């Protein structure tokens, strides 16, 4: 679907050209238009790498300005903000009136917040930057950390149930299916762990770090790697079923709909692959790296690119339906709810854009709650027995642009160990050295952002930022 206005103009630009006033503050006006037109934008204080989560008419999203925001999905009005001591780049997960989100840099905590007003319910301190998005299944929060561990926490109280140590940082977000946790690590491995106690079931080694978040459909695990490949593995034993080579590293997380895998690559391309054998069905070229994860609605694929654009592409043949341009690169992964696309941008805004279709995201990534979701997902009916274990605190938003320490340079530790703790141990027993991968897959938004990148000036384009990250 195309707009009747002049191509290339956003709704905001069109209104300005027509002499209609537009307020560039949080929660501006609303006017539904054709597919690809802006409905509203919400301005934060810094880059928005976080992928939005939409539940019960509220959009939850984090920003590098240290805040987690709750925004009215209909008109962009701010409902509340929660200021944290550090950056939030992972997607919040919302279950049973509770928002779970991680922060990292100066403050390495997993937080549980009340979805109604942002009040802190509990926090869990770990030893590293948190950019993995929490996944919540059966009352347990699974989240990776730059201290090399995957943590399993009680969702009600924030107490640690177990941890699994890998050989490098974990910025991938966990996917949980049939009692198994699937998670990638920058030690080049994809792990399958028992969700109950963290026991390793199998490990699959790729040629580089895995920051892509896996998805699972019909007994097959799909995941990208820093080695430039997309892998399909048997979920039962990790056997490789097929491998598809792209032109550069793959940090985008795949989603699967109707037998097709949709995934982006740093080679600037979105790919559609046959889920059965990895055959390329089509490819769509953008103008820069695609680290955003695609979402699919009513036969349309929505994905962001480092070329500043949000794209809507026909899922059947890859033809472009429309393009929406923001003021900077997009690494946030879009979510669609009731015909509206929600996505963040490095221009510091959260956008609501008319999708041109009427449905909501239906791909496996969203439905499994791996990286952003909406109210109708597989584990949406969980009940959390909330127990406040930390005194709520109120802090003012920072008055200066956030900065983050330089990435550490220590070597990775050994792989594959699990530590189980009793429910009274809600803190970290041992602080591990943070690590820095040199595989070109480290630290990309939505799937992890390297600590040193956040402190770079806002004027640095996404293309340069991604290239610099890949050359470290």
C-alpha positions as CSV (number, residue, x, y, z in Angstrom):
1,X,0.0,0.0,0.0
2,X,1.3,3.4,-0.8
3,X,0.6,6.9,0.4
4,X,-1.1,9.5,-1.7
5,X,1.3,12.2,-0.6
6,X,4.7,12.8,-2.2
7,X,7.0,9.8,-1.9
8,X,9.8,10.2,0.6
9,X,8.0,12.5,2.9
10,X,7.1,11.3,6.4
11,X,3.8,12.2,7.8
12,X,5.5,14.8,10.0
13,X,7.2,16.4,7.0
14,X,4.0,16.3,5.0
15,X,2.1,18.2,7.7
16,X,4.9,20.7,8.1
17,X,4.9,21.3,4.3
18,X,1.1,21.8,4.5
19,X,1.5,24.4,7.2
20,X,0.1,22.2,10.0
21,X,1.9,22.5,13.3
22,X,3.6,19.4,14.7
23,X,4.9,19.3,18.3
24,X,8.2,17.4,18.5
25,X,7.6,16.3,22.1
26,X,6.7,13.0,23.7
27,X,3.1,12.0,22.9
28,X,2.2,14.0,19.8
29,X,-1.0,13.9,17.9
30,X,-2.6,11.0,16.1
31,X,-4.0,10.7,12.6
32,X,-4.4,7.3,10.9
33,X,-3.3,7.2,7.3
34,X,-2.2,4.8,4.6
35,X,0.5,2.1,5.2
36,X,3.9,3.5,6.0
37,X,2.7,6.8,7.5
38,X,3.6,8.0,10.9
39,X,0.8,7.9,13.6
40,X,2.9,9.3,16.4
41,X,6.4,9.5,17.8
42,X,7.6,9.6,21.3
43,X,10.9,11.3,22.0
44,X,13.4,9.9,24.6
45,X,16.7,11.3,25.6
46,X,19.0,9.0,23.7
47,X,19.2,6.1,21.2
48,X,16.5,3.5,21.3
49,X,18.0,0.1,20.6
50,X,15.4,-1.7,22.7
51,X,12.6,-3.5,20.9
52,X,9.2,-2.4,22.0
53,X,6.9,-4.8,23.8
54,X,3.1,-4.0,23.6
55,X,0.7,-5.4,26.2
56,X,-2.8,-4.2,27.2
57,X,-2.6,-1.0,25.1
58,X,0.8,0.0,26.5
59,X,4.2,0.1,24.7
60,X,7.1,-0.7,27.0
61,X,10.6,0.3,25.7
62,X,14.0,1.1,27.1
63,X,16.4,3.8,26.0
64,X,20.1,4.5,26.4
65,X,19.0,7.6,28.4
66,X,18.7,5.2,31.4
67,X,14.9,5.1,31.3
68,X,12.3,2.5,30.8
69,X,9.1,4.0,29.4
70,X,5.5,3.0,29.3
71,X,3.7,4.8,26.5
72,X,0.0,4.7,25.5
73,X,-0.1,2.7,22.3
74,X,-3.0,4.7,20.9
75,X,-1.6,8.2,21.0
76,X,2.0,8.1,22.3
77,X,1.3,9.7,25.6
78,X,3.8,8.9,28.3
79,X,2.2,6.9,31.2
80,X,5.3,6.6,33.3
81,X,9.1,6.4,33.1
82,X,11.4,4.5,35.4
83,X,14.9,5.9,35.7
84,X,17.6,3.2,36.2
85,X,21.3,3.8,37.1
86,X,22.4,2.6,33.7
87,X,21.5,1.8,30.1
88,X,18.6,-0.3,28.8
89,X,19.0,-1.8,25.4
90,X,17.2,-5.1,25.7
91,X,13.5,-5.5,25.1
92,X,11.3,-5.5,28.2
93,X,9.3,-8.6,28.9
94,X,5.8,-8.1,30.4
95,X,4.0,-10.9,32.2
96,X,1.1,-10.7,34.7
97,X,1.4,-6.9,35.3
98,X,5.2,-7.2,35.8
99,X,7.9,-5.7,33.5
100,X,11.2,-7.5,33.5
101,X,14.2,-5.6,32.1
102,X,18.0,-5.6,32.4
103,X,20.4,-2.7,32.6
104,X,24.1,-2.5,32.2
105,X,27.3,-0.4,32.2
106,X,27.4,1.2,35.6
107,X,24.5,-0.9,37.0
108,X,24.3,-4.6,36.2
109,X,20.8,-5.6,37.5
110,X,17.7,-7.4,36.3
111,X,14.7,-5.4,37.4
112,X,11.1,-6.3,38.0
113,X,8.8,-3.3,37.8
114,X,5.1,-2.9,38.3
115,X,3.5,-2.4,34.8
116,X,1.0,0.0,36.2
117,X,3.3,2.7,37.5
118,X,7.0,1.5,37.2
119,X,7.4,0.8,40.9
120,X,10.4,-1.5,41.6
121,X,9.4,-4.9,42.9
122,X,12.8,-6.5,43.0
123,X,16.3,-6.3,41.5
124,X,18.9,-9.0,40.9
125,X,22.6,-8.0,40.7
126,X,24.9,-9.9,38.5
127,X,28.5,-9.4,37.4
128,X,28.2,-7.9,33.9
129,X,26.4,-5.7,31.4
130,X,22.9,-6.9,30.7
131,X,21.7,-6.5,27.1
132,X,20.0,-9.9,26.6
133,X,16.3,-9.5,26.8
134,X,14.7,-11.5,29.6
135,X,12.5,-14.5,28.6
136,X,9.9,-15.5,31.1
137,X,8.4,-19.0,31.1
138,X,6.6,-21.0,33.8
139,X,7.5,-18.4,36.5
140,X,11.2,-18.3,35.7
141,X,13.2,-15.4,34.1
142,X,16.0,-16.5,31.8
143,X,18.5,-13.8,31.0
144,X,22.1,-13.7,29.7
145,X,24.9,-11.4,31.0
146,X,28.3,-10.2,29.9
147,X,29.7,-12.0,32.9
148,X,29.5,-15.1,30.7
149,X,26.4,-16.6,32.5
150,X,22.9,-17.4,31.7
151,X,20.7,-16.9,34.8
152,X,17.5,-18.5,35.8
153,X,15.6,-16.3,38.4
154,X,12.4,-16.8,40.2
155,X,10.0,-14.3,38.5
156,X,8.1,-13.5,41.7
157,X,11.0,-12.8,44.1
158,X,14.1,-12.4,41.9
159,X,16.0,-15.1,43.7
160,X,18.5,-17.1,41.7
161,X,17.6,-20.7,40.8
162,X,20.6,-21.6,38.8
163,X,23.2,-20.2,36.5
164,X,25.1,-21.7,33.5
165,X,28.5,-20.5,32.7
166,X,29.7,-20.2,29.1
167,X,33.1,-19.2,27.8
168,X,32.2,-15.6,26.9
169,X,29.5,-13.0,27.2
170,X,25.8,-13.9,26.6
171,X,23.9,-11.1,24.7
172,X,21.6,-13.5,22.9
173,X,18.1,-13.8,24.4
174,X,16.9,-17.2,25.5
175,X,14.1,-19.2,23.8
176,X,12.3,-21.8,25.9
177,X,10.4,-24.6,24.3
178,X,9.3,-27.9,25.8
179,X,11.4,-27.6,28.9
180,X,14.6,-26.7,27.1
181,X,16.4,-23.3,27.0
182,X,18.2,-22.4,23.8
183,X,20.8,-19.6,24.1
184,X,23.8,-18.4,22.1
185,X,27.2,-17.2,23.5
186,X,30.1,-15.2,22.2
187,X,32.2,-18.3,22.8
188,X,30.8,-19.4,19.4
189,X,28.4,-21.9,20.8
190,X,24.6,-22.4,20.8
191,X,23.5,-24.2,24.0
192,X,20.5,-26.4,24.8
193,X,19.9,-26.5,28.6
194,X,17.4,-28.1,30.9
195,X,15.0,-25.3,32.0
196,X,14.6,-26.9,35.4
197,X,18.2,-27.1,36.6
198,X,20.5,-25.7,33.8
199,X,22.0,-29.1,32.9
200,X,23.6,-29.0,29.4
201,X,21.8,-31.2,26.9
202,X,23.9,-30.4,23.9
203,X,26.2,-27.8,22.4
204,X,26.6,-26.7,18.7
205,X,29.7,-24.9,17.7
206,X,29.7,-22.2,15.0
207,X,32.6,-20.4,13.5
208,X,32.1,-17.2,15.6
209,X,30.1,-15.6,18.3
210,X,26.4,-16.1,18.5
211,X,24.5,-13.0,19.6
212,X,21.4,-13.8,17.4
213,X,18.5,-15.1,19.5
214,X,17.4,-18.6,18.4
215,X,13.8,-19.5,17.5
216,X,12.3,-23.0,17.5
217,X,9.6,-24.3,15.2
218,X,8.5,-27.9,14.7
219,X,11.5,-29.4,16.4
220,X,14.1,-27.3,14.6
221,X,16.2,-24.5,16.1
222,X,17.1,-21.6,13.7
223,X,19.9,-19.1,14.6
224,X,22.4,-16.8,13.0
225,X,26.1,-16.5,13.8
226,X,28.9,-14.1,13.6
227,X,30.5,-16.4,11.0
228,X,27.9,-15.2,8.5
229,X,25.7,-18.3,8.5
230,X,22.2,-19.1,9.4
231,X,21.9,-22.6,10.9
232,X,19.0,-25.0,11.3
233,X,19.6,-27.6,14.0
234,X,17.7,-30.6,15.4
235,X,16.2,-29.3,18.7
236,X,16.6,-32.8,20.2
237,X,20.3,-33.4,19.8
238,X,21.8,-30.3,18.0
239,X,22.5,-32.1,14.7
240,X,23.0,-29.6,11.9
241,X,20.2,-29.9,9.3
242,X,21.3,-27.2,7.0
243,X,23.4,-24.1,6.8
244,X,22.9,-21.0,4.7
245,X,25.7,-18.5,4.1
246,X,25.1,-14.8,3.9
247,X,27.7,-12.1,3.0
248,X,28.5,-11.0,6.5
249,X,27.8,-11.7,10.2
250,X,24.3,-12.3,11.3
251,X,23.1,-10.7,14.6
252,X,19.5,-10.5,13.5
253,X,17.2,-13.1,15.1
254,X,15.2,-15.3,12.8
255,X,11.4,-15.6,12.8
256,X,9.5,-18.4,11.1
257,X,6.1,-18.2,9.5
258,X,4.4,-20.8,7.3
259,X,7.6,-22.7,6.6
260,X,9.7,-19.7,5.8
261,X,12.7,-18.3,7.8
262,X,13.1,-14.5,7.7
263,X,16.4,-13.0,8.9
264,X,18.6,-10.0,8.3
265,X,22.4,-9.8,7.8
266,X,25.1,-7.3,8.2
267,X,25.6,-7.6,4.5
268,X,22.6,-5.2,4.2
269,X,20.1,-7.9,3.1
270,X,16.9,-9.5,4.4
271,X,16.6,-13.2,3.5
272,X,13.7,-15.5,3.1
273,X,14.7,-19.1,3.4
274,X,12.9,-22.4,3.1
275,X,12.7,-23.7,6.6
276,X,12.9,-27.4,5.4
277,X,16.2,-27.2,3.5
278,X,17.6,-23.6,3.7
279,X,17.0,-22.8,0.0
280,X,16.9,-19.1,-0.6
281,X,13.4,-18.0,-1.7
282,X,14.2,-14.3,-2.1
283,X,16.4,-11.5,-0.8
284,X,15.7,-7.9,-0.2
285,X,18.5,-5.3,-0.3
286,X,18.6,-2.3,2.0
287,X,21.1,0.4,2.1
288,X,23.0,-0.7,5.3
289,X,23.4,-3.4,7.8
290,X,20.3,-5.3,9.0
291,X,20.6,-6.1,12.6
292,X,16.9,-5.6,13.4
293,X,14.9,-8.8,13.6
294,X,12.0,-9.2,11.2
295,X,8.4,-9.6,12.2
296,X,5.6,-10.9,10.0
297,X,1.9,-9.9,9.8
298,X,-0.7,-10.8,7.2
299,X,1.8,-11.7,4.6
300,X,4.1,-8.7,5.2
301,X,7.6,-8.6,6.6
302,X,8.6,-5.6,8.7
303,X,12.2,-4.9,9.5
304,X,14.6,-2.0,10.2
305,X,17.9,-1.2,8.6
306,X,21.0,0.9,9.5
307,X,20.0,3.0,6.4
308,X,17.5,4.8,8.7
309,X,14.5,3.0,7.2
310,X,11.7,0.8,8.4
311,X,10.7,-1.5,5.5
312,X,7.5,-3.4,4.7
313,X,8.1,-6.2,2.3
314,X,5.8,-8.8,0.7
315,X,6.5,-12.1,2.5
316,X,5.8,-14.1,-0.7
317,X,8.2,-12.5,-3.1
318,X,10.2,-9.8,-1.3
319,X,8.8,-6.9,-3.2
320,X,8.8,-3.6,-1.3
321,X,5.4,-2.4,0.0
322,X,6.4,0.8,1.6
323,X,9.3,2.5,3.4
324,X,9.3,4.8,6.4
325,X,12.3,6.9,7.1
326,X,13.5,8.0,10.5
327,X,16.3,10.3,11.4
328,X,19.0,7.7,12.0
329,X,19.7,4.0,11.9
330,X,17.3,1.3,13.2
331,X,18.6,-1.8,15.0
332,X,15.4,-2.1,17.2
333,X,13.2,-5.0,16.1
334,X,9.6,-3.9,15.2
335,X,6.5,-5.3,16.7
336,X,3.1,-5.0,15.1
337,X,-0.2,-4.8,17.1
338,X,-3.6,-4.3,15.6
339,X,-2.2,-2.8,12.4
340,X,0.4,-0.5,14.0
341,X,4.2,-1.0,13.8
342,X,6.1,0.0,16.9
343,X,9.9,0.5,16.5
344,X,12.8,2.4,18.0
345,X,15.4,4.5,16.2
346,X,18.9,5.9,16.9
347,X,17.3,9.3,16.3
348,X,16.1,8.9,20.0
349,X,12.4,8.3,19.1
350,X,9.9,5.5,19.5
351,X,7.6,5.4,16.4
352,X,4.1,4.2,15.8
353,X,3.6,3.7,12.0
354,X,0.5,2.5,10.1
355,X,1.3,-1.0,9.0
356,X,-1.1,-1.1,6.1
357,X,-2.4,-4.5,7.4
358,X,-4.8,-5.1,10.2
359,X,-3.2,-7.9,12.2
360,X,-0.5,-8.4,14.9
361,X,2.9,-10.0,14.8
362,X,2.6,-13.7,14.2
363,X,6.2,-14.9,13.7
364,X,7.8,-17.5,16.0
365,X,10.1,-15.0,17.7
366,X,7.3,-12.8,18.9
367,X,5.0,-15.7,19.8
368,X,7.7,-17.4,21.9
369,X,8.4,-14.1,23.8
370,X,12.1,-14.2,22.8
371,X,12.6,-10.5,21.8
372,X,9.6,-8.3,22.3
373,X,6.0,-9.5,22.1
374,X,2.4,-8.5,22.4
375,X,-0.4,-9.7,24.6
376,X,-1.2,-12.7,22.5
377,X,1.9,-14.9,22.9
378,X,2.5,-18.5,23.9
379,X,3.2,-17.8,27.6
380,X,0.9,-14.8,28.1
381,X,-1.3,-16.5,30.7
382,X,1.4,-17.0,33.3
383,X,0.7,-16.0,36.9
384,X,3.6,-14.4,38.8
385,X,3.5,-14.7,42.6
386,X,5.0,-11.2,43.2
387,X,7.1,-10.7,46.3
388,X,8.7,-7.3,46.7
389,X,12.3,-7.9,47.9
390,X,13.7,-4.3,47.4
391,X,12.5,-1.0,48.7
392,X,11.1,1.0,45.8
393,X,13.3,4.0,44.9
394,X,12.6,7.1,42.9
395,X,15.4,8.8,40.9
396,X,15.3,11.8,38.6
397,X,16.2,11.3,34.9
398,X,19.9,12.1,34.2
399,X,20.6,15.7,33.1
400,X,23.6,14.8,30.9
401,X,24.1,12.4,28.1
402,X,24.9,8.9,29.4
403,X,28.3,7.5,29.1
404,X,29.6,4.0,29.6
405,X,33.1,2.6,30.4
406,X,35.3,1.2,27.7
407,X,34.9,-2.5,26.9
408,X,37.1,-4.8,29.0
409,X,39.9,-6.8,27.3
410,X,40.2,-9.9,29.4
411,X,40.2,-13.4,27.8
412,X,37.1,-15.7,27.9
413,X,36.9,-18.3,30.7
414,X,36.1,-21.9,30.2
415,X,32.8,-23.1,28.8
416,X,29.8,-25.1,30.0
417,X,29.4,-25.2,33.7
418,X,26.2,-24.8,35.8
419,X,25.8,-23.6,39.3
420,X,22.6,-24.2,41.2
421,X,21.8,-22.0,44.2
422,X,19.1,-22.2,46.8
423,X,16.2,-19.7,46.8
424,X,17.8,-17.5,49.5
425,X,20.7,-16.5,47.2
426,X,19.5,-13.6,45.3
427,X,22.9,-12.0,44.6
428,X,26.1,-13.0,42.8
429,X,28.4,-15.4,44.5
430,X,31.3,-14.7,42.2
431,X,32.0,-11.8,39.8
432,X,33.5,-12.9,36.6
433,X,35.6,-10.7,34.3
434,X,33.7,-9.1,31.4
435,X,34.9,-10.2,28.0
436,X,35.1,-8.6,24.6
437,X,34.6,-10.7,21.5
438,X,36.6,-10.1,18.3
439,X,34.3,-11.9,16.0
440,X,32.4,-9.1,14.4
441,X,29.2,-10.2,16.2
442,X,29.7,-8.5,19.5
443,X,27.4,-6.0,21.1
444,X,24.7,-5.2,18.6
445,X,21.5,-3.6,19.8
446,X,18.5,-5.8,20.6
447,X,20.9,-8.8,21.0
448,X,23.5,-7.0,23.1
449,X,25.4,-3.7,22.7
450,X,29.0,-3.5,23.5
451,X,29.5,-1.3,26.6
452,X,32.0,1.1,24.9
453,X,29.7,1.9,22.0
454,X,27.1,3.6,24.1
455,X,29.4,6.4,25.0
456,X,30.1,7.4,21.4
457,X,28.7,10.8,20.3
458,X,25.1,10.7,19.1
459,X,26.3,12.1,15.7
460,X,28.1,8.8,14.8
461,X,26.0,7.0,12.2
462,X,24.9,3.5,12.6
463,X,27.0,2.4,9.6
464,X,30.2,3.6,11.1
465,X,29.3,2.3,14.5
466,X,28.6,-1.2,13.1
467,X,31.8,-1.2,11.0
468,X,33.9,-0.1,14.0
469,X,32.3,-2.8,16.1
470,X,33.1,-5.5,13.6
471,X,36.7,-4.4,13.3
472,X,37.5,-4.4,17.0
